[in-house]
């Protein structure tokens, strides 16, 4: 029996035939175990709305930007290895800077020397030994020794006496191991008295000599750095 088809029926039939042919060709061209249906040229087959056809072999690992772009960020984030946080490097602790120190002592010249003499007395050596023991905790840069006298005697005589006394103190410090290059000695004579004007008035006498005792002195100043213990 022959059926006459109108134009609309003919169009439907042709569409069915084409669709079946496309599916058959796609199935033949599909790569085995592929996640998406592809044609003979290897292109992914899409629906009329632009969706890709997945096969039964599809897994999230097959997702690509063309078909499953919404899955790509999660897949990339999951696949990326976590970057370890950098380990902070601790800077070595800075060594404490040496502390500069200055120390000054005043020694009674009557303890160091006999009256009008520049040779050290035993008591004077003991006083200097104590001084050397004190500066063992100081790395001395400079040691200044200054001799002073009272007002009795000429200016010239007193100047020379103060210089000789300072030189005696320096020589003793060197004998105790202090580097001579670090010691400076000088004399000031009677030019820098400790007593005030108007004190100790009168001619030379035991009383006035005793009053002027503070003027007869040797000052020692040490400048250096404190040595850590």
PLY file of the C-alpha trace (Angstrom):
ply
format ascii 1.0
element vertex 229
property float x
property float y
property float z
element edge 228
property int vertex1
property int vertex2
end_header
0.00 0.00 0.00
1.34 3.44 -0.89
0.75 6.43 1.28
0.84 9.90 -0.06
2.68 12.28 2.20
2.00 15.93 2.30
4.80 18.46 2.49
4.75 18.67 6.36
4.98 14.90 6.75
7.83 14.79 4.26
9.78 17.36 6.31
9.34 15.45 9.55
10.49 12.24 7.94
13.60 13.88 6.52
14.47 15.36 9.95
14.17 11.97 11.61
16.39 10.38 9.02
19.04 13.09 9.43
18.97 12.85 13.23
19.35 9.09 13.13
22.21 9.41 10.70
23.94 12.00 12.89
23.65 9.81 15.95
24.93 6.80 14.05
27.91 8.73 12.65
28.62 10.19 16.09
28.53 6.79 17.73
30.93 5.48 15.08
33.29 8.44 15.47
33.19 8.46 19.28
36.49 7.57 20.87
36.36 4.59 23.15
36.06 5.54 26.86
35.76 9.24 25.97
33.95 11.47 28.45
32.07 13.35 25.69
30.36 12.32 22.44
32.48 13.49 19.49
31.98 13.47 15.72
34.27 12.00 13.08
36.56 15.00 13.26
36.94 14.73 17.02
34.74 17.72 17.82
32.43 17.47 20.80
28.80 17.04 19.76
26.43 19.62 21.28
22.68 19.90 21.56
20.64 22.64 19.99
21.05 24.68 23.18
24.84 24.30 23.17
25.11 21.56 25.79
27.70 18.82 25.39
26.69 15.15 25.32
28.39 13.13 28.04
29.09 9.45 27.69
28.80 6.81 30.36
32.54 7.07 30.85
32.44 10.71 31.89
33.95 11.66 35.25
34.68 15.07 36.74
38.30 14.57 35.71
37.13 14.78 32.04
35.59 18.24 32.52
36.89 20.91 30.19
36.30 24.63 29.79
34.15 24.14 26.65
31.57 21.86 28.21
31.82 22.19 32.00
33.37 25.55 32.71
31.51 25.78 36.00
33.46 22.79 37.30
36.89 24.06 36.29
37.68 26.37 39.26
36.85 23.66 41.77
38.83 21.05 39.91
41.85 23.31 39.56
41.69 24.32 43.20
41.41 20.69 44.25
44.29 19.60 42.04
46.65 22.37 43.05
49.08 21.49 45.78
48.81 23.73 48.85
51.67 26.22 49.08
53.35 25.92 52.47
53.60 29.10 54.44
57.12 30.52 54.51
59.01 29.72 57.66
60.03 32.95 59.35
63.77 33.32 59.71
64.70 34.73 63.06
67.46 37.28 62.92
70.28 36.61 65.34
70.05 38.68 68.46
72.22 41.72 68.22
75.08 41.72 70.65
74.76 44.38 73.28
76.94 47.37 72.49
79.78 47.93 74.98
78.83 50.55 77.54
81.22 53.54 77.65
82.32 54.42 81.16
84.46 57.07 82.78
85.86 56.85 86.28
87.83 59.42 88.21
89.54 59.08 91.57
91.49 61.60 93.60
94.36 60.35 95.73
95.82 62.36 98.58
99.38 63.29 97.69
100.33 63.02 101.39
99.25 59.35 101.18
101.21 58.77 97.99
104.35 60.78 98.80
106.25 62.24 101.67
106.06 66.02 101.94
107.86 67.72 99.07
108.84 64.32 97.56
107.88 62.40 94.38
108.83 58.84 95.39
105.85 56.64 96.21
105.35 55.59 99.81
104.20 52.04 100.69
100.76 53.43 101.49
100.76 55.06 98.07
101.52 51.76 96.35
98.67 50.10 98.25
96.27 52.83 97.11
97.35 52.37 93.49
97.02 48.58 93.76
93.40 49.06 94.78
92.89 51.36 91.81
94.31 48.79 89.37
91.97 46.15 90.81
88.96 48.42 90.23
89.71 49.04 86.56
89.98 45.34 85.69
86.29 45.46 84.67
86.98 48.38 82.34
88.67 48.15 78.97
90.66 51.39 79.32
91.11 53.56 76.28
92.92 56.36 78.04
94.18 56.95 81.58
95.05 60.50 82.52
97.21 61.20 85.59
97.39 64.82 86.79
99.53 66.03 89.69
98.72 69.10 91.84
100.55 70.96 94.62
99.71 73.55 97.26
100.77 77.20 97.04
103.99 76.96 99.03
107.06 77.21 96.82
107.65 78.94 93.49
105.40 78.36 90.50
108.25 76.71 88.61
109.18 74.43 91.49
105.57 73.38 92.08
105.05 72.71 88.39
108.05 70.38 88.24
107.03 68.65 91.49
103.52 67.97 90.19
104.95 66.55 86.94
107.38 64.25 88.78
104.61 62.94 91.02
102.33 62.23 88.04
105.23 60.46 86.27
105.82 58.27 89.36
102.18 57.21 89.40
102.30 56.38 85.66
105.45 54.29 86.10
103.83 52.29 88.88
100.68 51.62 86.83
102.85 50.39 83.95
104.67 48.05 86.35
101.24 46.57 87.17
100.50 45.70 83.54
98.76 48.83 82.25
99.84 49.67 78.69
102.08 52.75 78.80
100.66 54.08 75.51
97.27 54.47 77.18
98.56 56.60 80.06
99.08 60.34 79.87
100.69 62.18 82.77
100.94 65.90 83.40
101.35 68.40 86.18
99.28 71.48 86.97
101.42 72.81 89.84
99.48 75.13 92.14
97.20 76.50 89.38
94.07 74.46 90.28
93.63 74.52 94.06
90.68 72.85 95.73
90.65 75.20 98.71
88.78 78.45 98.23
90.28 81.92 98.26
90.51 83.25 101.80
90.99 79.82 103.33
94.23 78.62 104.85
95.64 82.17 105.24
98.94 82.89 106.83
102.58 81.94 106.59
103.78 78.41 106.33
102.98 76.53 109.48
101.81 73.06 110.44
98.27 74.36 110.70
98.28 76.04 107.29
100.04 73.06 105.64
97.31 70.78 107.01
94.63 73.18 105.76
96.12 73.10 102.26
96.22 69.28 102.21
93.32 68.95 99.65
95.37 70.94 97.13
98.18 68.36 97.26
96.66 65.55 95.25
96.90 63.29 92.19
93.80 62.83 90.03
93.44 59.74 87.85
90.70 59.50 85.20
89.96 56.34 83.22
87.86 56.34 80.04
86.92 53.02 78.43
84.17 50.44 78.04
82.58 48.18 80.61
83.68 44.56 80.18
80.83 42.04 80.40
81.32 39.43 83.09
0 1
1 2
2 3
3 4
4 5
5 6
6 7
7 8
8 9
9 10
10 11
11 12
12 13
13 14
14 15
15 16
16 17
17 18
18 19
19 20
20 21
21 22
22 23
23 24
24 25
25 26
26 27
27 28
28 29
29 30
30 31
31 32
32 33
33 34
34 35
35 36
36 37
37 38
38 39
39 40
40 41
41 42
42 43
43 44
44 45
45 46
46 47
47 48
48 49
49 50
50 51
51 52
52 53
53 54
54 55
55 56
56 57
57 58
58 59
59 60
60 61
61 62
62 63
63 64
64 65
65 66
66 67
67 68
68 69
69 70
70 71
71 72
72 73
73 74
74 75
75 76
76 77
77 78
78 79
79 80
80 81
81 82
82 83
83 84
84 85
85 86
86 87
87 88
88 89
89 90
90 91
91 92
92 93
93 94
94 95
95 96
96 97
97 98
98 99
99 100
100 101
101 102
102 103
103 104
104 105
105 106
106 107
107 108
108 109
109 110
110 111
111 112
112 113
113 114
114 115
115 116
116 117
117 118
118 119
119 120
120 121
121 122
122 123
123 124
124 125
125 126
126 127
127 128
128 129
129 130
130 131
131 132
132 133
133 134
134 135
135 136
136 137
137 138
138 139
139 140
140 141
141 142
142 143
143 144
144 145
145 146
146 147
147 148
148 149
149 150
150 151
151 152
152 153
153 154
154 155
155 156
156 157
157 158
158 159
159 160
160 161
161 162
162 163
163 164
164 165
165 166
166 167
167 168
168 169
169 170
170 171
171 172
172 173
173 174
174 175
175 176
176 177
177 178
178 179
179 180
180 181
181 182
182 183
183 184
184 185
185 186
186 187
187 188
188 189
189 190
190 191
191 192
192 193
193 194
194 195
195 196
196 197
197 198
198 199
199 200
200 201
201 202
202 203
203 204
204 205
205 206
206 207
207 208
208 209
209 210
210 211
211 212
212 213
213 214
214 215
215 216
216 217
217 218
218 219
219 220
220 221
221 222
222 223
223 224
224 225
225 226
226 227
227 228
